[in-house]
C-alpha cells in the first residue's frame, strides 16, 4: 500500500505510522542505503504526525492549486519543528504530490533528531525561514495556506503573541488560515480570547463530533483520541467575524484564562465539563471546571484535588444564585461561567516572583477595568497572606466592592462584628445570605441565635446544611447534643466531619462515647459511628502533620 492510499484509509496515527515505516524501509532498499535507525511505532509517531496534520488540513481546505504549495506553519511546538520541519514537508507524499509542499516558518530552529539522517536520505527539504513582519506585509501573497498549531492567546510570551497577530492578519488578508487545538475546551477558550480581534475559529465541517472533519484522526492523544483531545486534535479555520461578546465577557475570559496560564493550568485528573465518576462511591458526581477545580452541582461545593493523597477536598461553597444559572449542558457557556467561579475562588498568587508579579498586575488591571470577580480574586489572594500589609490590602479591596458581591459582604460582616458594629454586621451578613451563600446563612443564624431569635436562626441552619455547609451541620449537631437528642446529633455531625470538620469529629467521638457509657441508642450503630469518627480524626491529624501551613491557611 502506498503512503497516499494509507493516508486515505488509515483510521488513526498508528495505522498510518505502520505504512510510513514500510515506505521508509522500501526507500532505503531502493537507494541501497543501510537504515541505521530503529523504526518502531512509538518512536515514529512524532515524525509522522506533522506531515499528517499538514496533509489533512490541505485536503480539507478545498484548495485546487496545482504545482508547488506554500504552507506557513505558525508554531512554537517543538514537535512540528523537528529537523527544520522537514517531516512536515512529507505531507506532499501523503497527498500524492511528493516534493510539492513547501513549509515556511517564521522562526529558525534546527531541533535535530536521530531521524535527521533519514530525512537527508529521503531528500526532504528543510523549511524556508521568513519573519512575521515580512509575512504580514506580504498579506495574501505570503502563503497559499497557513496552519496555526495550538494557539495560545492566553500566553504572554512574545513568540505566542507574534504568532497570534500574524494569524489574525493573514485571516483578514484572505489567506486560508487554519488552526489545530488541543480539545474542544481549548477551541472555545481561544474563541473567547480572539473575539475582540474580529475573528473566530470555526470547526472544519461546522461541528466537532466523532468522525467529523474537525477531528484530526492523526492527532496524538493525551487522554484517548479525537474529541478527548491531544496534539493537533481539533481542526478549525480562522475566519473574520463581528465580535459577539460584551466587553465584560471578553475581560472575564481573558483574565481567568490568562491567570490559569500564568499559574500553569495543566491538570490531568479530569477534563473540563466532564462528570467525575467514582467519588464517594458516586454519592456525589462533580463536574470538572478550569484547572484543579471541580464542582458538586447538587450542593455547590467547590472541590480541588490534593495531589499528595489524590483525594478531593472541599475548597469553597458556591452561592445559590450562581449555582442556579449553571449551564451544565452547554460547554461553551459553561466555560465563561467557570471563568467567574475560577476567579472568585482564587486562593493564592503563584510563589515564583515573576509569576506572582504578572498575576497581580493582571488582576489589578482587570479590577481597575471594572471586573468585580478580579477584585475578589485579588482580595482573596492577599487575605491568605500573613503580613499585616497584605491583610490591609485585602480589606481595602473588599470595602471598595462593598455589598455588591456575597464574598465581599461576608468579609465585611465579620470585620464589622470584630469591632462591635453588630447592626452593620447583621445587615451585611443578610446581604451575603440573600445571594444564597451557605456560609453567610450559617453565620447569620449564629448572630440571630445569640440574640435570642432562635426561631429565625434554625431555618437558616437547616437550609445551609441541606446544601452541604459543614458548619451548619456542626451547629445543629451541637444543639441536638445539648437537647439530649444524641442520635440526631451524630447524624448532623457526620455531615460535617465527612468533609473534614475537625470540631465535628471531636464532638461526634464525645457524643458516641457518652452514649456507649450510658447505654443510649442502638449499641452497634453507636460503635460504628465512634469507630468511623475516630478513623476520620486520625486521617485529619495526619493531614495537619503533613501540611501544617496549608491547613492553617484554610482555617
VOGU-3710 file (C-alpha; in Angstrom, 3 decimals, decimal comma):
1> xxxxxxxxxx> 0,000/0,000/0,000  1,345/3,418/-0,955  1,560/6,280/1,515  -1,225/8,053/-0,337  -3,501/5,039/-0,022  -2,582/4,638/3,637  -3,336/8,300/4,318  -6,775/7,921/2,753  -7,716/4,705/4,540  -5,916/4,752/7,886
11> xxxxxxxxxx> -8,189/5,226/10,886  -5,538/6,635/13,189  -1,899/7,598/13,540  -0,829/4,068/14,442  -2,097/2,655/11,147  -0,515/5,477/9,163  2,798/5,102/11,012  2,850/1,399/10,156  2,579/2,226/6,445  5,128/5,036/6,879
21> xxxxxxxxxx> 7,702/2,646/8,339  7,187/0,252/5,431  7,572/3,154/2,957  10,801/4,405/4,539  12,344/0,938/4,613  11,438/0,450/0,970  13,001/3,800/0,026  16,242/2,828/1,755  16,311/-0,538/-0,024  15,795/1,156/-3,386
31> xxxxxxxxxx> 18,679/3,514/-2,628  20,787/0,621/-1,358  21,496/2,587/1,836  21,632/0,881/5,244  18,960/2,011/7,690  20,836/2,550/10,927  17,951/3,956/12,976  15,493/1,556/14,568  11,913/2,253/13,477  9,048/1,378/15,811
41> xxxxxxxxxx> 5,540/2,730/16,160  6,073/4,694/19,370  9,276/6,318/18,178  7,961/7,013/14,697  4,626/8,638/15,544  6,100/12,099/16,340  7,678/12,201/12,869  4,522/11,099/11,063  2,055/13,355/12,906  3,363/16,695/11,489
51> xxxxxxxxxx> 3,047/15,623/7,852  -0,326/14,016/8,535  -1,601/17,240/10,112  -0,443/19,368/7,183  -1,858/16,900/4,661  -5,189/16,710/6,488  -5,548/20,491/6,551  -4,666/20,784/2,861  -7,164/18,046/1,989  -9,905/19,831/3,949
61> xxxxxxxxxx> -9,042/23,311/2,677  -10,568/22,892/-0,745  -7,515/24,451/-2,416  -7,091/23,417/-6,051  -3,645/24,887/-6,625  -1,533/22,808/-8,949  2,205/22,537/-8,540  4,064/23,843/-5,501  2,003/24,688/-2,419  3,468/27,091/0,167
71> xxxxxxxxxx> 2,286/26,297/3,707  3,144/28,703/6,509  3,476/26,986/9,884  2,864/29,170/12,935  4,052/27,006/15,786  6,153/27,132/18,915  5,501/23,433/19,417  8,860/21,625/19,144  7,355/18,508/17,601  6,436/20,054/14,284
81> xxxxxxxxxx> 9,775/21,888/14,004  11,978/18,804/14,399  14,758/18,694/11,802  13,807/22,121/10,428  10,236/20,907/9,814  11,462/18,537/7,116  8,940/15,943/8,245  6,027/18,330/7,751  7,016/18,656/4,079  6,342/14,954/3,677
91> xxxxxxxxxx> 2,670/15,936/3,514  3,160/16,033/-0,258  3,938/12,297/-0,264  0,743/11,597/1,697  -1,295/13,585/-0,820  0,291/12,025/-3,894  2,207/15,237/-4,573  5,765/14,396/-3,486  8,053/17,398/-3,232  5,240/19,884/-3,883
101> xxxxxxxxxx> 4,555/21,029/-0,307  6,943/23,777/0,805  6,971/24,540/4,530  7,586/28,138/5,603  8,296/29,174/9,195  8,872/32,479/10,952  11,377/31,044/13,390  14,612/29,272/12,520  15,002/26,303/14,859  17,134/23,323/13,883
111> xxxxxxxxxx> 15,913/20,880/16,580  17,935/17,971/15,159  16,812/14,431/15,891  18,092/10,893/15,481  15,938/10,708/12,360  17,793/13,563/10,641  19,830/11,071/8,582  16,589/9,513/7,310  15,286/12,940/6,272  18,553/13,594/4,426
121> xxxxxxxxxx> 18,462/10,228/2,653  14,854/10,826/1,588  15,933/14,299/0,424  13,207/16,003/2,431  13,593/19,793/2,162  14,027/21,919/5,277  11,572/24,714/5,841  12,022/28,155/4,321  12,531/30,791/7,007  10,986/34,248/6,957
131> xxxxxxxxxx> 9,778/36,635/9,676  6,429/37,859/10,962  6,890/41,386/9,650  7,521/40,154/6,102  4,555/37,775/6,245  2,154/40,470/7,432  3,464/42,923/4,833  3,003/40,392/2,033  -0,602/39,748/3,004  -2,338/37,299/0,695
141> xxxxxxxxxx> 0,895/36,637/-1,182  2,620/35,397/1,983  1,463/31,796/1,583  -1,131/29,626/-0,100  -2,262/28,349/3,283  -1,364/28,904/6,937  -1,590/26,497/9,866  -1,557/27,831/13,423  -0,660/24,947/15,697  -2,040/25,145/19,226
151> xxxxxxxxxx> -2,996/28,825/19,502  -2,164/30,194/22,934  -3,792/33,612/23,075  -3,733/33,391/26,863  0,087/33,358/26,884  2,220/36,460/27,384  5,365/35,111/25,716  6,387/37,280/22,717  6,585/34,289/20,361  2,945/33,373/21,051
161> xxxxxxxxxx> 1,783/36,972/20,737  3,589/37,360/17,390  2,030/34,196/16,023  -1,420/35,312/17,106  -1,003/38,704/15,435  0,249/37,092/12,231  -2,561/34,527/12,116  -5,208/37,208/12,595  -3,597/39,429/9,949  -3,498/36,572/7,434
171> xxxxxxxxxx> -7,131/35,653/8,068  -8,191/39,255/7,469  -5,991/39,356/4,330  -7,833/36,384/2,839  -5,182/33,686/3,303  -6,857/30,358/4,201  -5,750/30,102/7,819  -6,370/27,004/9,890  -5,640/26,075/13,473  -5,213/22,873/15,443
181> xxxxxxxxxx> -6,386/22,969/19,072  -5,824/20,511/21,907  -9,532/19,839/22,511  -12,977/21,385/22,362  -12,456/23,408/25,532  -9,251/24,830/24,079  -11,152/25,788/20,919  -13,826/27,625/22,905  -11,165/29,281/25,087  -9,293/30,597/22,063
191> xxxxxxxxxx> -12,503/31,942/20,560  -13,283/33,886/23,727  -9,788/35,343/23,579  -9,994/36,126/19,842  -13,474/37,682/19,810  -12,328/41,272/20,224  -9,987/40,884/17,233  -12,863/40,163/14,887  -12,025/36,554/14,084  -13,408/33,170/15,068
201> xxxxxxxxxx> -12,157/29,587/14,867  -14,863/27,641/13,055  -14,571/23,844/13,289  -13,821/22,286/9,906  -17,090/20,849/8,639  -19,108/23,002/11,026  -19,209/20,856/14,170  -16,997/18,855/16,474  -18,133/15,264/16,815  -16,611/11,850/16,297
211> xxxxxxxxxx> -15,973/11,191/12,641  -16,375/14,822/11,556  -13,651/16,618/9,536  -12,942/18,725/12,622  -11,364/15,690/14,293  -7,786/15,092/13,242  -7,660/11,309/13,226  -3,880/11,511/13,103  -3,504/13,579/16,274  -1,515/12,312/19,241
221> xxxxxxxxxx> -3,999/11,653/22,036  -3,310/12,620/25,629  -6,451/11,008/27,025  -7,714/8,927/24,143  -8,305/10,066/20,606  -10,400/12,682/18,898  -12,817/14,723/20,979  -10,986/13,926/24,236  -8,050/15,857/22,894  -4,346/15,731/22,281
231> xxxxxxxxxx> -1,697/17,053/19,951  -3,367/18,637/16,916  -6,715/17,128/17,899  -9,331/19,661/16,760  -9,133/21,395/13,374  -10,718/24,781/12,714  -10,473/27,630/10,218  -9,765/31,159/11,372  -12,327/33,439/9,739  -13,199/37,132/10,077
241> xxxxxxxxxx> -16,397/37,823/12,003  -18,123/40,513/14,003  -17,477/40,478/17,767  -20,194/38,597/19,665  -19,200/39,157/23,297  -19,681/42,098/25,608  -16,632/43,941/26,919  -17,215/42,408/30,352  -17,343/38,857/28,937  -14,124/39,420/26,998
251> xxxxxxxxxx> -12,437/40,832/30,101  -13,662/37,935/32,248  -12,447/35,261/29,838  -9,114/36,996/29,244  -8,432/37,399/32,952  -9,336/33,888/34,081  -7,672/32,078/31,180  -4,517/34,176/31,344  -4,326/33,655/35,102  -4,599/29,909/34,603
261> xxxxxxxxxx> -1,784/30,086/32,059  0,444/32,110/34,395  -0,087/29,612/37,198  0,498/26,657/34,899  -3,005/25,332/34,379  -2,231/21,732/33,392  -4,436/19,247/35,203  -4,844/15,662/34,053  -7,238/14,042/36,530  -10,314/15,257/34,677
271> xxxxxxxxxx> -11,335/17,304/31,686  -13,353/20,481/31,649  -17,089/19,772/31,787  -16,513/16,069/32,454  -18,633/14,202/35,002  -16,173/12,781/37,522  -17,314/9,309/38,496  -16,106/7,219/41,389  -16,148/9,990/44,013  -17,519/8,850/47,386
281> xxxxxxxxxx> -18,927/5,717/45,705  -20,806/8,004/43,279  -22,800/9,584/46,084  -21,636/12,818/44,515  -20,767/13,305/40,837  -18,777/16,535/40,413  -18,076/18,163/37,079  -14,612/19,342/36,104  -14,025/23,089/35,886  -10,885/25,046/35,000
291> xxxxxxxxxx> -7,609/23,551/36,160  -7,648/21,797/39,509  -11,214/22,782/40,308  -14,406/20,758/40,276  -17,974/21,405/41,379  -20,620/19,266/43,004  -23,704/20,667/41,228  -26,036/19,200/43,855  -24,584/21,255/46,704  -22,363/23,930/45,185
301> xxxxxxxxxx> -19,257/22,513/46,840  -16,114/23,722/45,081  -13,552/20,914/45,192  -9,841/20,613/44,488  -7,642/17,557/44,226  -4,976/17,026/46,848  -2,068/15,961/44,656  -0,430/14,123/47,566  -3,372/11,935/48,599  -5,284/12,086/45,285
311> xxxxxxxxxx> -8,397/12,970/47,278  -10,947/15,657/46,504  -11,080/18,282/49,221  -13,611/20,980/49,932  -12,218/24,349/48,891  -15,254/26,637/48,880  -19,006/26,847/48,603  -20,836/28,431/45,688  -23,835/30,624/46,409  -27,284/29,628/45,194
321> xxxxxxxxxx> -27,872/32,489/42,757  -24,696/31,494/40,868  -25,379/27,771/41,046  -28,901/28,269/39,674  -27,534/29,560/36,359  -25,042/26,706/35,862  -25,128/25,917/32,095  -24,171/22,273/32,620  -25,190/21,062/29,151  -23,519/23,821/27,111
331> xxxxxxxxxx> -19,715/23,565/27,291  -19,159/26,920/25,602  -21,371/28,808/28,075  -20,041/26,710/30,936  -16,536/27,938/30,148  -17,439/31,590/30,670  -19,436/30,706/33,799  -16,444/28,736/35,115  -14,120/31,696/34,482  -16,113/33,711/37,016
341> xxxxxxxxxx> -16,061/30,857/39,546  -12,348/30,376/38,969  -11,622/33,985/39,910  -13,996/34,079/42,870  -12,306/31,074/44,446  -8,735/32,120/43,780  -6,711/31,017/46,791  -3,214/32,421/46,360  -0,859/34,008/43,868  1,981/31,900/42,386
351> xxxxxxxxxx> 5,093/31,519/44,535  7,600/32,420/41,810  8,347/36,154/41,911  7,870/36,854/38,199  4,667/34,821/38,017  3,291/36,430/41,175  4,002/39,883/39,781  2,408/39,039/36,433  -0,677/37,547/38,093  -1,091/40,517/40,416
361> xxxxxxxxxx> -0,757/43,011/37,570  -3,292/41,054/35,518  -5,861/41,061/38,328  -5,223/44,702/39,188  -5,702/45,708/35,556  -8,946/43,727/35,216  -10,288/45,023/38,535  -9,396/48,559/37,516  -11,366/47,996/34,300  -14,432/47,102/36,349
371> xxxxxxxxxx> -14,306/43,306/36,689  -15,549/42,625/40,213  -14,526/38,950/40,108  -10,913/40,047/39,528  -11,148/42,224/42,621  -12,443/39,276/44,626  -9,564/37,128/43,345  -7,054/39,812/44,250  -8,534/40,304/47,715  -8,619/36,569/48,435
381> xxxxxxxxxx> -5,001/36,179/47,354  -3,998/38,926/49,795  -6,282/37,563/52,510  -4,386/34,266/52,778  -1,096/36,111/53,286  0,131/36,573/56,844  1,513/40,100/56,794  -0,483/42,994/58,209  0,108/44,939/54,993  -1,403/42,209/52,822
391> xxxxxxxxxx> -4,363/41,807/55,158  -4,957/45,543/54,909  -4,869/45,388/51,108  -7,485/42,614/51,134  -9,751/44,611/53,433  -9,383/47,717/51,283  -10,470/45,872/48,146  -13,417/44,253/49,922  -14,536/47,680/51,145  -14,314/49,067/47,599
401> xxxxxxxxxx> -16,523/46,249/46,302  -18,856/46,628/49,262  -22,066/44,627/49,397  -22,414/44,041/45,638  -20,823/40,592/45,955  -21,558/37,833/48,516  -17,893/37,220/49,353  -17,071/40,875/49,991  -20,248/41,358/52,020  -19,375/38,271/54,065
411> xxxxxxxxxx> -15,875/39,547/54,812  -17,140/42,992/55,743  -19,794/41,498/58,020  -17,118/39,737/60,036  -14,987/42,866/60,044  -17,907/44,856/61,469  -18,570/42,193/64,094  -14,947/42,283/65,260  -15,216/45,994/66,105  -18,606/45,665/67,802
421> xxxxxxxxxx> -20,767/47,046/64,964  -23,455/44,397/65,483  -26,211/46,042/63,445  -23,928/46,591/60,453  -22,577/43,059/60,799  -26,106/41,658/60,696  -27,044/43,838/57,717  -24,035/42,760/55,687  -24,478/39,114/56,634  -28,095/39,316/55,468
431> xxxxxxxxxx> -26,901/40,760/52,155  -24,452/37,905/51,681  -27,062/35,337/52,725  -29,550/36,824/50,250  -27,330/35,524/47,427  -27,808/32,056/48,870  -24,265/31,884/50,247  -24,399/28,985/52,738  -21,566/30,238/54,962  -23,373/33,540/55,392
441> xxxxxxxxxx> -26,659/31,780/56,123  -24,992/29,822/58,900  -23,226/32,832/60,376  -26,404/34,918/60,164  -28,111/32,103/62,054  -25,447/32,340/64,742  -25,991/36,107/65,054  -29,730/35,620/65,391  -29,378/32,702/67,788  -27,059/34,667/70,053
451> xxxxxxxxxx> -29,619/37,455/70,256  -32,389/35,046/71,249  -34,002/34,877/67,808  -33,727/31,125/67,512  -36,941/30,785/65,510  -35,281/32,763/62,698  -31,937/31,052/63,117  -32,943/27,397/62,860  -34,347/27,589/59,295  -31,096/29,218/58,191
461> xxxxxxxxxx> -29,052/26,406/59,745  -31,261/23,766/58,104  -31,155/25,433/54,685  -27,374/25,749/54,823  -26,940/22,167/55,993  -29,205/20,951/53,173  -26,675/22,223/50,614  -23,704/20,805/52,462  -22,454/23,579/54,747  -20,340/21,768/57,307
471> xxxxxxxxxx> -20,536/24,488/59,947  -24,338/24,460/59,829  -24,327/20,687/60,298  -21,910/21,092/63,211  -24,121/23,706/64,884  -27,199/21,509/64,518  -25,179/18,614/65,905  -24,257/20,731/68,928  -27,836/21,887/69,505  -29,193/18,336/69,334
481> xxxxxxxxxx> -26,493/17,094/71,709  -27,350/19,852/74,192  -31,000/18,832/73,948  -30,146/15,187/74,600  -31,048/14,029/71,079  -27,778/12,202/70,673  -28,563/10,006/67,669  -29,832/13,032/65,758  -26,687/14,847/66,840  -24,489/12,118/65,338
491> xxxxxxxxxx> -26,376/12,303/62,031  -25,749/16,027/61,745  -22,137/15,756/62,869  -21,390/13,070/60,259  -22,417/15,528/57,528  -19,776/17,892/58,872  -16,860/15,589/59,665  -17,379/13,768/56,366  -15,895/16,901/54,780  -13,099/17,253/57,320
501> xxxxxxxxxx> -14,691/19,464/60,015  -12,339/18,899/62,965  -14,708/20,227/65,642  -17,499/17,973/64,409  -15,424/14,800/64,520  -14,225/15,564/68,053  -17,758/16,219/69,260  -19,039/13,091/67,483  -16,480/10,995/69,382  -17,542/12,563/72,689
511> xxxxxxxxxx> -21,248/12,022/71,962  -20,729/8,401/70,880  -18,594/7,634/73,947  -21,266/9,170/76,184  -23,965/7,074/74,504  -21,964/3,871/74,953  -21,312/4,719/78,611  -24,993/5,421/79,328  -26,452/2,734/77,074  -28,284/5,288/74,956
521> xxxxxxxxxx> -29,165/4,252/71,391  -28,518/1,056/69,460  -25,086/-0,061/70,573  -23,911/-1,464/67,207  -24,786/1,759/65,393  -23,151/3,921/68,013  -19,979/1,795/67,971  -19,815/2,156/64,188  -20,195/5,935/64,452  -17,450/6,040/67,060
531> xxxxxxxxxx> -15,093/3,859/65,042  -15,565/5,823/61,818  -15,263/9,173/63,594  -12,029/8,036/65,231  -10,688/6,915/61,847  -11,567/10,337/60,441  -9,767/12,078/63,320  -6,606/10,061/62,658  -6,799/10,992/58,992  -7,234/14,692/59,788
541> xxxxxxxxxx> -4,344/14,566/62,232  -2,051/13,023/59,630  -3,129/15,659/57,115  -2,327/18,514/59,508  1,042/16,983/60,340  1,860/16,630/56,635  0,642/20,108/55,615  0,556/22,304/58,748  0,798/25,636/56,917  -1,778/24,636/54,324
551> xxxxx> -4,294/23,572/56,958  -3,626/26,721/58,949  -4,268/28,805/55,854  -7,570/27,040/55,230  -8,743/27,670/58,751
//
